[in-house]
Amino acid sequence: MPNSFINFNGNIIDANQPIFTGANRAFRYGDAVFETIRLMNGEILFFERHLARLTRSMELLGMNMNDDLTFHNLYLSIRHLDQINHLKGNGRIRLEVYRNDGGLYTPHSNNVSYLIEAAALHHKQYQLNETGLKIELYTEIKKPVSRLSNLKSSNALYYVMAGLHKNKANSGDCLVLNTDGRIAEAISSNIFLVKDQKVYTPSLDEACVSGVMRETLIQHLKMQGKEVIEKGIEVDDLIAADEIFLTDVIHGLRWVSAFRNKRYFNNFSNRLIKEINELYQIKKV
């Protein structure tokens, strides 16, 4: 199997080569944010939205912008990793930005470093899962409601614990609750509900990550004249929903077939994923 390569601060190195010391702040404190980006048929999907979210996240955390983190430089870096890792235009890109070494909780510097990783994926367009997901609630540890909750950060213990619960429950995914006991999101996805042709999703005030696919779908649905309501979602709302689907940039949409004793359809999500493929000219080749 050929070696894979990563981009570390603009340098291409073997993915197996050590690059961090024990003083790394992402390792020590989770002092990092990241973007998971979908490369599909040679296109970097929703790239401007990813960079806008990254910029907002860095500003909130007081990180200085690195001169390499521009649209042009990152675009070329991702395309280069695509070529040298033989992804053939289809893959998962992870761009992580972390504060440089130094200090304990209080940093010595707000300058940052970055790491870009790439892994192959095979689907050349978004495809709805054939078998619906059975979802469970993770209730033991709840996610605090704050501005930090919207970040896609390397401090992800809530999702790790929910993932362990998912495995124990043998479910397709788990929903994370916020400290008010309402639904925040799934392990690596935002959640949408459909009821009487209205679409509901937790607002950003409910501690969910500000997902790029979430933002894309809300804009798309509103432009179609659909009513999208961002609000607090209770467990009872899950039971009352006609459909539930989860969204992220890697899968697009995943429909939910079961929660507790309730069963769901996928008519809305099936139409929606086709619309997203058509809107962004994602064509299977």
Secondary structure, 3 states (H helix, E strand, C coil): CCCCEEEECCEEEECCCCCCCCCCHHHHHCCEEEEEEEEECCEECCHHHHHHHHHHHHHHCCCCCCCCCCHHHHHHHHHHHHHHCCCCCCEEEEEEEEECCCECCCECCCCEEEEEEEEECCCCCCCCCCCCEEEEEEEEEEECCCHHHHCCECCCHHHHHHHHHHHHHCCCEEEEEECCCCEEEECCCEEEEEECCEEEEECHHHCCCCCHHHHHHHHHHHHCCCCEEEECECHHHHHHCCEEEEEECCCEEEEEEEECCEECCCHHHHHHHHHHHHHCCCCCC
